[in-house]
Amino acid sequence: MKTRAIAVMRNNDRGHYTVPTHGLYPFQWNWDSALSALGFAHFDEPRAWTEITTLFAHQWDDGMVPHIIFHQEDDGYYPGPDVWQTGRATPTSGITQPPVAGFAVRRIFERAKDSALAREKAKALLPKIHAWHQWFYTMRDPQKTGLVAIIHPWESGRDNAVDWDEAFARIPTDGVGPLNRRDTSHANPEHRPTDEQYKRYIWLVQRFRSLGWDNSKLHDASPFQVVDPGFNGILIRSCADLAMVATALGETEIATQSRALADRGLAALETLWSADHAQYLCWDRAIGTAIDSPSIGGLLASFAPIPPQRAATISTRINAIAETCAYVVPSHDPTHPAFDALRYWRGPVWLIVNFMIANGLQNAGQTGTSERVMQDCIRLIDESGFAEYYGPHDAEPCGGDQFTWTAAMVIEILNIQRAKAA
């Protein structure tokens, strides 16, 4: 299985960056790259560092790291550079994605066989990743709450999650021309976001473009301002992990600042806890109310070093969900009316989120549930190969095939299991 996973990654390797999969996603995606680097690190350490270094070579001057980098022309994806119009020398999108790079860098750094290379690469990346973290708390938390908001569903990585439905309904579609979608020609349209959702995605892009992609204006200008506990959990975890790398490299100022950001975020995350749902909930900042949606975002917060009692409750919650499906963790509660088993982030299982949840629960001492989640990942691969995502009832492979970050997570999980067995 590991050999096949490596072959998938090599096939999607473009030399200094990887594409998620051929055809459907022909460019470099932000959190895809950071997580894919974890897989590379097991069989090609220099290549792992190159992946993240390439990503940060396209960081904006204000610290933001875009969610797509259009390294070469390819008309196989919409919206492309002609829609974004961000004015970069190498075209990029104008929004960001979950900041998992800090976590990835720590993990690669601490287990590196070439320690000299690791110190060199990590030291160069350290201030860039820290600047990105600071950017979030400056640009996406203007009221200094300790929690950041996403201003476009694509930023969450969970594009069409049920969490966004009510907030998304407030976004108009006027001025959005005919869609030139390409994703539905590469994957089953029934597994993808709808055209109505896409019109709203594009309306937001046009709104931000009209403001010249000035990040000091975009948060307040967006009608979509959602505080996602999963997104914040990733940011908190990456800040904490970056502090560990900074300490090892003698960068005490970055270490101190990163710990402070993580501690403040953790304290604020508690405001999103729902005892009734036994998990965290999203918060609609635009109207000041919790979003009553039991999705995987509220479980993904366990990736951060949340209080032990919270991790234990989430572990119990996942085990309860496991009684309603064959494979965990579905991206939405299968008992909820909005659950859609095969449509992107409204029900399917994603290995990248599974890995992060399992990692967080393992660190919190919830080893049984962590093992269950990782074992389900391997079962999915055995059943359906390296798909983008899977049906939680029957392991139906959905989205793109031969997917890079799925392969990377498999390599990571197999190595974890092998280390435990040794």
C-alpha positions as CSV (number, residue, x, y, z in Angstrom):
1,M,0.0,0.0,0.0
2,K,2.8,2.4,0.8
3,T,4.5,1.7,-2.6
4,R,1.2,2.5,-4.3
5,A,0.8,5.7,-2.3
6,I,4.3,6.9,-3.2
7,A,3.5,6.2,-6.9
8,V,0.5,8.5,-6.6
9,M,2.5,11.2,-5.1
10,R,5.3,10.9,-7.7
11,N,2.7,11.0,-10.5
12,N,1.3,14.3,-9.2
13,D,4.7,15.8,-8.6
14,R,5.6,18.8,-10.8
15,G,9.1,19.1,-9.6
16,H,8.8,21.9,-7.0
17,Y,5.1,21.5,-6.2
18,T,2.4,18.9,-6.4
19,V,-1.0,19.1,-7.9
20,P,-3.8,17.4,-5.9
21,T,-4.7,15.2,-8.8
22,H,-4.4,15.4,-12.6
23,G,-7.2,17.2,-14.4
24,L,-9.5,18.2,-11.6
25,Y,-7.0,20.4,-9.7
26,P,-4.0,21.3,-12.0
27,F,-2.3,23.9,-9.7
28,Q,-0.8,24.1,-6.2
29,W,-3.2,24.3,-3.3
30,N,-2.1,25.6,0.1
31,W,-3.1,23.1,2.7
32,D,-2.8,20.3,0.2
33,S,0.9,21.1,-0.2
34,A,1.6,21.3,3.6
35,L,-0.1,18.0,4.3
36,S,1.4,16.3,1.2
37,A,4.9,17.3,2.5
38,L,4.3,15.0,5.4
39,G,4.1,12.1,3.0
40,F,7.2,13.2,1.0
41,A,9.2,13.4,4.2
42,H,9.0,9.6,4.7
43,F,10.8,8.9,1.4
44,D,12.3,12.1,0.1
45,E,13.1,14.7,2.8
46,P,14.5,17.4,0.4
47,R,11.4,17.2,-1.7
48,A,9.2,17.7,1.4
49,W,11.0,20.9,2.2
50,T,10.8,22.1,-1.4
51,E,7.0,21.6,-1.3
52,I,6.5,24.0,1.6
53,T,9.3,26.4,0.5
54,T,7.5,26.8,-2.9
55,L,4.3,27.6,-1.2
56,F,5.8,30.3,0.9
57,A,7.7,31.8,-2.0
58,H,4.3,33.2,-3.1
59,Q,3.4,34.7,0.3
60,W,1.9,38.2,0.0
61,D,3.7,41.2,1.4
62,D,1.1,41.5,4.2
63,G,1.8,37.9,5.3
64,M,-1.2,36.1,3.7
65,V,-0.5,32.8,1.9
66,P,-3.0,32.3,-1.0
67,H,-5.0,29.2,-1.3
68,I,-4.0,28.6,-5.0
69,I,-0.8,29.3,-6.9
70,F,-1.3,29.2,-10.7
71,H,2.2,28.1,-11.7
72,Q,1.4,27.6,-15.3
73,E,-1.5,28.2,-17.7
74,D,-4.2,25.6,-17.6
75,D,-7.8,26.2,-18.7
76,G,-8.9,23.0,-16.9
77,Y,-9.9,24.8,-13.7
78,Y,-12.5,27.5,-12.9
79,P,-12.1,30.2,-11.5
80,G,-8.7,30.7,-12.9
81,P,-6.3,33.7,-12.8
82,D,-8.5,35.8,-15.2
83,V,-11.3,35.7,-12.6
84,W,-9.1,36.4,-9.5
85,Q,-7.0,39.2,-11.1
86,T,-4.8,39.6,-8.0
87,G,-1.9,41.2,-9.9
88,R,0.8,38.8,-8.8
89,A,3.9,38.1,-10.9
90,T,2.9,34.4,-10.6
91,P,-0.9,34.5,-10.4
92,T,-2.5,33.4,-7.2
93,S,-6.0,33.5,-5.7
94,G,-6.8,36.2,-3.2
95,I,-8.0,34.2,-0.3
96,T,-6.3,31.7,2.0
97,Q,-6.8,28.3,3.5
98,P,-6.3,26.4,6.8
99,P,-2.8,27.2,8.1
100,V,-1.6,23.7,8.7
101,A,2.0,24.5,7.6
102,G,3.3,25.2,11.1
103,F,2.2,21.7,12.2
104,A,3.8,20.1,9.1
105,V,7.1,21.9,9.6
106,R,7.4,20.8,13.2
107,R,6.6,17.2,12.3
108,I,9.1,17.1,9.4
109,F,11.7,19.0,11.5
110,E,11.6,16.8,14.5
111,R,11.8,13.4,12.7
112,A,14.3,14.6,10.0
113,K,17.2,12.3,9.3
114,D,19.1,15.2,7.7
115,S,19.2,17.5,10.7
116,A,21.4,20.1,9.0
117,L,19.0,20.4,6.1
118,A,16.0,20.5,8.5
119,R,17.5,23.3,10.5
120,E,18.3,25.3,7.4
121,K,14.9,25.0,5.9
122,A,12.9,25.4,9.1
123,K,14.9,28.5,10.0
124,A,14.1,30.1,6.7
125,L,10.4,29.2,6.9
126,L,9.9,30.1,10.5
127,P,9.5,33.9,10.1
128,K,7.3,33.4,7.1
129,I,4.9,31.1,8.8
130,H,4.8,33.3,11.9
131,A,4.0,36.3,9.7
132,W,1.1,34.3,8.3
133,H,-0.2,33.5,11.8
134,Q,0.0,37.1,12.8
135,W,-1.8,38.1,9.6
136,F,-4.8,36.0,10.6
137,Y,-5.1,37.7,14.0
138,T,-4.6,41.1,12.5
139,M,-6.8,40.9,9.4
140,R,-9.4,38.3,10.5
141,D,-9.9,39.2,14.1
142,P,-10.3,42.9,14.0
143,Q,-12.2,43.0,17.4
144,K,-9.4,41.0,19.1
145,T,-11.6,38.2,20.2
146,G,-8.8,35.5,19.9
147,L,-10.7,33.8,17.1
148,V,-10.4,34.4,13.4
149,A,-13.1,34.4,10.8
150,I,-13.2,33.0,7.3
151,I,-14.7,35.3,4.7
152,H,-15.2,32.8,1.9
153,P,-16.3,29.2,2.3
154,W,-13.3,28.1,0.2
155,E,-11.0,29.4,2.9
156,S,-12.2,26.7,5.3
157,G,-11.3,23.9,2.9
158,R,-14.9,22.6,3.6
159,D,-16.3,24.4,0.6
160,N,-20.0,23.5,0.7
161,A,-20.4,22.4,4.4
162,V,-23.8,22.5,5.9
163,D,-22.4,25.0,8.4
164,W,-22.4,27.7,5.8
165,D,-25.9,27.3,4.4
166,E,-27.7,30.1,6.3
167,A,-24.9,32.6,6.1
168,F,-24.4,31.7,2.5
169,A,-28.1,32.4,1.7
170,R,-27.5,36.0,2.5
171,I,-25.0,36.4,-0.3
172,P,-26.5,37.8,-3.5
173,T,-25.8,36.4,-7.0
174,D,-26.5,39.6,-9.0
175,G,-23.7,40.4,-11.5
176,V,-22.4,36.9,-11.7
177,G,-22.3,35.8,-15.3
178,P,-22.5,32.3,-16.7
179,L,-20.4,29.8,-14.8
180,N,-17.6,28.1,-16.7
181,R,-17.2,25.2,-14.2
182,R,-14.7,22.5,-15.1
183,D,-15.0,20.4,-11.9
184,T,-18.2,18.7,-13.0
185,S,-16.6,17.4,-16.2
186,H,-13.9,15.6,-14.1
187,A,-16.2,14.3,-11.3
188,N,-19.8,13.3,-10.8
189,P,-21.9,16.6,-10.5
190,E,-23.9,14.9,-7.8
191,H,-20.8,14.8,-5.7
192,R,-19.9,18.5,-6.2
193,P,-21.2,21.9,-4.9
194,T,-24.3,23.1,-6.7
195,D,-24.4,25.9,-9.3
196,E,-26.3,28.1,-6.9
197,Q,-23.5,27.7,-4.4
198,Y,-20.9,28.4,-7.1
199,K,-22.7,31.7,-8.0
200,R,-22.2,32.9,-4.4
201,Y,-18.6,31.8,-4.4
202,I,-18.0,33.9,-7.4
203,W,-20.0,36.8,-6.1
204,L,-17.6,37.0,-3.1
205,V,-14.6,36.8,-5.4
206,Q,-15.9,39.7,-7.5
207,R,-16.6,41.7,-4.3
208,F,-13.1,41.3,-3.0
209,R,-11.6,41.9,-6.4
210,S,-13.5,45.2,-6.5
211,L,-11.7,46.3,-3.4
212,G,-8.3,45.6,-4.9
213,W,-7.7,42.6,-2.7
214,D,-6.9,45.0,0.2
215,N,-7.0,42.6,3.2
216,S,-7.5,45.5,5.6
217,K,-10.9,45.9,4.0
218,L,-12.1,42.4,3.1
219,H,-13.2,41.1,6.5
220,D,-15.7,43.9,7.2
221,A,-16.7,44.1,3.5
222,S,-17.7,40.4,3.4
223,P,-21.3,39.4,4.2
224,F,-19.9,36.0,5.0
225,Q,-17.9,36.1,8.3
226,V,-17.9,32.7,10.0
227,V,-15.7,31.6,12.9
228,D,-15.0,27.9,12.2
229,P,-13.7,25.9,15.2
230,G,-11.9,23.5,13.0
231,F,-10.1,26.3,11.2
232,N,-9.2,27.9,14.4
233,G,-8.1,24.6,15.9
234,I,-5.6,24.2,13.0
235,L,-4.3,27.7,13.5
236,I,-4.0,27.3,17.3
237,R,-2.2,24.0,16.8
238,S,0.2,25.4,14.2
239,C,1.0,28.4,16.5
240,A,1.8,26.0,19.3
241,D,3.9,23.8,17.0
242,L,5.7,26.7,15.5
243,A,6.7,27.8,19.1
244,M,8.3,24.4,19.6
245,V,10.3,24.8,16.4
246,A,11.3,28.3,17.2
247,T,12.5,27.2,20.7
248,A,14.6,24.5,19.1
249,L,16.2,27.0,16.7
250,G,16.8,29.6,19.4
251,E,14.3,32.1,18.1
252,T,12.9,33.0,21.4
253,E,10.8,36.0,20.3
254,I,8.8,34.0,17.8
255,A,8.5,31.2,20.3
256,T,7.0,33.6,22.9
257,Q,4.7,35.3,20.5
258,S,3.5,32.0,19.0
259,R,2.7,30.5,22.4
260,A,0.8,33.7,23.3
261,L,-1.3,33.4,20.2
262,A,-2.0,29.7,20.8
263,D,-2.9,30.3,24.5
264,R,-5.3,33.1,23.6
265,G,-6.9,31.2,20.9
266,L,-7.5,28.1,23.1
267,A,-9.2,30.2,25.7
268,A,-11.4,31.9,23.1
269,L,-12.2,28.5,21.5
270,E,-14.1,27.6,24.7
271,T,-16.8,30.1,23.7
272,L,-17.7,27.9,20.8
273,W,-18.3,24.8,22.9
274,S,-21.9,23.4,22.8
275,A,-22.8,21.0,25.7
276,D,-26.0,20.1,23.9
277,H,-24.1,18.9,20.8
278,A,-21.0,17.6,22.6
279,Q,-18.8,19.4,20.2
280,Y,-17.8,22.9,19.1
281,L,-20.1,24.9,16.8
282,C,-19.4,27.6,14.2
283,W,-20.2,31.2,15.0
284,D,-21.9,33.5,12.5
285,R,-20.0,36.8,13.3
286,A,-22.1,38.8,10.8
287,I,-25.2,38.4,12.9
288,G,-23.7,37.3,16.2
289,T,-25.1,33.8,16.7
290,A,-24.0,30.2,16.9
291,I,-24.6,28.0,13.9
292,D,-26.7,25.0,14.8
293,S,-24.9,22.5,12.6
294,P,-23.2,19.3,13.9
295,S,-20.5,19.0,11.4
296,I,-16.9,17.8,11.4
297,G,-15.6,21.3,11.9
298,G,-16.6,21.1,15.6
299,L,-14.7,17.8,15.9
300,L,-11.7,18.9,14.0
301,A,-11.1,21.5,16.8
302,S,-9.6,18.5,18.7
303,F,-6.5,18.9,16.6
304,A,-5.6,21.7,18.9
305,P,-4.5,21.0,22.5
306,I,-8.0,21.5,23.8
307,P,-8.8,20.6,27.5
308,P,-8.8,16.9,28.2
309,Q,-12.5,16.8,29.1
310,R,-13.4,18.3,25.8
311,A,-11.3,15.7,23.9
312,A,-12.9,12.9,25.9
313,T,-16.4,14.2,25.0
314,I,-15.5,14.5,21.3
315,S,-14.1,11.0,21.4
316,T,-17.4,9.7,22.8
317,R,-19.2,11.7,20.2
318,I,-17.2,10.2,17.3
319,N,-17.9,6.7,18.7
320,A,-21.6,7.5,18.8
321,I,-21.4,8.7,15.2
322,A,-19.7,5.4,14.3
323,E,-22.9,3.6,15.2
324,T,-24.6,5.4,12.3
325,C,-22.1,4.7,9.4
326,A,-19.6,2.1,8.4
327,Y,-16.6,4.5,8.2
328,V,-15.7,7.5,10.4
329,V,-15.5,10.4,10.5
330,P,-18.2,11.7,8.2
331,S,-18.1,15.4,7.4
332,H,-21.6,15.8,8.8
333,D,-23.7,14.0,11.3
334,P,-25.5,11.1,9.4
335,T,-28.6,11.6,11.6
336,H,-29.0,15.2,10.6
337,P,-31.6,16.1,7.9
338,A,-29.0,18.0,5.8
339,F,-26.6,15.0,5.6
340,D,-25.7,14.1,2.0
341,A,-23.5,11.0,2.0
342,L,-21.7,11.6,-1.3
343,R,-21.7,15.4,-1.8
344,Y,-18.3,16.9,-1.1
345,W,-18.3,18.3,2.5
346,R,-21.9,17.5,3.4
347,G,-21.3,13.9,4.5
348,P,-18.3,12.1,2.9
349,V,-15.2,11.0,4.8
350,W,-11.9,12.8,4.1
351,L,-8.6,11.2,5.1
352,I,-6.9,14.5,5.8
353,V,-9.4,15.5,8.4
354,N,-9.4,12.0,9.8
355,F,-5.7,12.2,10.3
356,M,-5.8,15.5,12.1
357,I,-8.6,14.4,14.4
358,A,-6.8,11.2,15.1
359,N,-3.6,13.0,15.9
360,G,-5.3,15.4,18.2
361,L,-7.1,12.7,20.1
362,Q,-3.9,10.6,20.3
363,N,-2.2,13.6,22.0
364,A,-5.1,14.0,24.4
365,G,-4.9,10.3,25.5
366,Q,-7.9,9.2,23.5
367,T,-6.0,6.4,21.9
368,G,-8.8,4.0,21.2
369,T,-10.8,6.4,19.1
370,S,-7.7,7.6,17.4
371,E,-6.8,4.1,16.4
372,R,-10.4,3.5,15.2
373,V,-10.2,6.5,12.9
374,M,-6.8,5.6,11.5
375,Q,-7.9,2.0,10.9
376,D,-11.0,3.2,9.0
377,C,-8.6,5.2,6.8
378,I,-6.7,2.1,5.8
379,R,-10.0,0.2,5.3
380,L,-11.2,2.9,2.9
381,I,-8.0,2.6,0.8
382,D,-8.3,-1.2,0.8
383,E,-11.8,-0.9,-0.4
384,S,-11.7,2.0,-2.8
385,G,-8.2,3.2,-3.6
386,F,-6.8,6.7,-3.3
387,A,-9.9,8.8,-3.9
388,E,-10.4,12.4,-2.9
389,Y,-13.1,11.5,-0.4
390,Y,-15.4,8.5,0.3
391,G,-19.0,7.7,1.1
392,P,-19.3,6.9,4.9
393,H,-21.8,4.1,4.4
394,D,-20.2,2.1,1.6
395,A,-16.8,3.6,0.9
396,E,-17.8,4.8,-2.5
397,P,-14.9,6.7,-4.0
398,C,-15.8,10.3,-4.9
399,G,-14.3,13.4,-6.4
400,G,-10.8,13.1,-7.9
401,D,-8.9,9.8,-8.2
402,Q,-5.2,9.1,-7.4
403,F,-5.3,12.0,-4.9
404,T,-2.0,13.3,-3.5
405,W,-3.0,14.2,0.0
406,T,-4.9,10.9,0.4
407,A,-1.7,9.1,-0.5
408,A,0.3,11.3,1.9
409,M,-2.0,10.6,4.8
410,V,-1.8,6.9,4.1
411,I,2.0,7.0,4.2
412,E,1.8,8.9,7.4
413,I,-0.7,6.6,9.1
414,L,1.2,3.4,8.0
415,N,4.4,4.8,9.5
416,I,2.6,5.6,12.7
417,Q,1.2,2.1,12.9
418,R,4.5,0.6,12.1
419,A,6.2,2.6,14.9
420,K,3.7,1.5,17.4
421,A,4.1,-2.1,16.4
422,A,7.9,-2.0,16.7
